Amino acid sequence: MIAARWHLLTAAPHRMFFATGLAWLLAWSAWWVALLAARLAGVHGLEPAAPALLLHGGVMLYLVLPPFMYGFLLTVFPRWMPAPQPRRGNMLAAFVLLNGGNLLAITGLWLGIGWLLAGWVAATLALATITATLARILWQARERASHAFATVAGLVAGLLGMSLFAVALGRGDWMQWPLLRGLGLWGFLLVIYFGVCHRMVPFFSSRVVPGYESWRPDWALYLFVALALARAVLELAPTFAWLASLPLAALAIACVLRWRPRRKSGVPLLEVLHLSLAWLAVGLALAAVADLAAALGAAGLVGRAPLHALGMGFFGGMLVAMVTRVTLGHSGRPLVLDAIDWRLFLVVQAATVLRVLAEFLPAAGAALGLAAGVAWLVAFGAWAARLLPVYLRPRADGAPG
């Protein structure tokens, strides 16, 4: 029985990385919610070995969201060009390193920095394996897609950020935290998420909406990647960060509006994509405001609202949209977002609104932050309970994979 389950779990990259990604998403989110609740109640026994806020930020950027990207990219990356499939040995190595790293890291929350550091190094090696695997596929491709170059650039930025985070953990020196956060947010997640959206959102929309005109010029992709990477580096010179974030926000808003169908599709699986994209525009607009305010001497004007609009609204919403689509399509099931998953997606949106509001209502900030965390955990917990059994069952249509 165990051998059969293992065979099914590792039959395709999306199965192994989505399934364990859901487990770690819930585990790390539960830790953070428990910590917030304990603090609100005046209990301090859950404080980790490293600064909790920085650890939470690093974990969400580098450990929680990436497994879903790995599963998605290992599935679609070769099809973009086309190119050779990833080697099973490489995927399994990354899978073991990533999950072993998460296990060591979450254990190290209370056992000490050494455990945390060992887990972080293992997860960094997993990212290095994924990066090398996709770079090799790109090199061997007959025709190289622009989105593949953008993806590899994002992975390299993430690898740099994870490596520097490991150094910070080992030394206990967090002076470079803004750069570590910037590389993870702007250079890693934002570059890859936008690259995938640039390719897939117009494609999916054209398959559903009659007369839809696909618009995905390479210049928009390359400009976005360049600006996002520049914004990551400008964490070292925050006074000038608006030089990247302002045009980045303008470009994102233009893309979101250009990709939006002129009429409502009536297809929930497509609507969740476009609703999640709206948070990209909101998050980058807030980031531009924050950067302009900082340049004018009003740093902290909007707090961490841009980070959570992007992290929970865009990344979290797009996670539901893309993972659901891939899971349904690659398990031989109809591409239909049912009423339950639609409501769970809306709960994620509500959690995002609560967390962003917390930055503007300081008196209620702690309670709103906890409420947002609980809503996030409940929504993803129910969503995971629906998806996890799919990864341990054969495809409904009897096809391999």
Steps between C-alpha positions, in 0.01 A plus 500: 500500500777745594696415186191556285430836664863605451483400134187710450639797692820506296337418166507867397679809637181689578379213720805484725561873536135607528419236760791571731477871423148498643623321812773757565272791415265384774778419748681833470172697492379319812823590680460867414132512598580327829780749566274798427229358727753436778633854479150645510433290811829606661660155470864494385596132492464469121770750405751334261877489512532778238308832475144384437394770254807456281474124516132512403582724205786282382303179538201629302720633219746214472344185651119521482416638155789357291402128510189581297714689248735202478217258427347734244825584323626142482166416335465783246855629445599232244170552314563869446773438243481183468794344681608178675310399814675545837690199626318305767813475714538876510135550596520243778820654634337844514189346657696329778718805568202736510291289736793403717595866519151604604491229767835607645410869483162471670657278768770763544246765594555391860797262491742767384663686213709199401189303404352800322821558308531134398143502373552825314816370330315185389214707355755723326658194340152397384461836326849464350400159362178638349690795350766277346236262366297772329813676372612173340158456339518856366847437360384183321178651362462525125331839534550708814193678635527847654305379804761233563776761520290707741437194716867408525586862588247486783636169626855638507379802700326265742812287536704810584241612754484159668879480519524843663221405741701194604797727571279728710368201696850371565639835610191631675549823306182634336633832372441383141139394565354758254714352221408142598132593496540692175670213318227261614205728429604702196770289340374147567124471547386808310717431196386138472134563581480782247683295237249219540207743490640673191497168317200321645232760582452621140508138384240380750283805430510441125381142553189615688397844373390518133686767306757554774823648364812355665754769589837394638785692332850398601596861574245515783640181655863607474427851628308363798781257587763774471302739719421233760866396527601866522246556778649206691850649479371846594423367847862606551407859403134538605490873424518413131273194508213695343701523177423129453170455685316788332546379140457141623160588644400681181600203286319254727180706496517524121543122467220421745259729314613376157460134598158546657224379262269777386205297623459269796584143407265332745769233554619499864830329417586796277353764731728398786802566277390853422391577856843391622663718236313799640704460819817525292389848389394599853816366662737670258306826518533491880871419465549801274321721754718359778819559305403856405410572862836364616682723251310800639583415860176324592622141518247251633200690368316183395688255720519147365179534298681459163672182620174338608300618200755324282575205729146408601288656226708439188720204593240333722211556262700391197608193696138392531430583136800328341536200730130419468520525122810281471368247750169462317651492153780258583276262693260453211221699664284776346648849516225637724544698821211384714300707748703387800838593352355832382392581856838395638665734250278782625607426858862543390400836352330597825813402695703728274266793556516452877881485499534810283249690717707410806775730371264799496319428830783470752271480803342184360806385308587198716142369503454556129832329426396198704156490334669512159732216598213284626298562183805415285566180696136386490466568127819320404432220745164426341648538151785262582256242636327501161816481289734270692308176426523575127880473508480152647255362246542398135380741232124486451545447124748215541785689331853488646633780719 
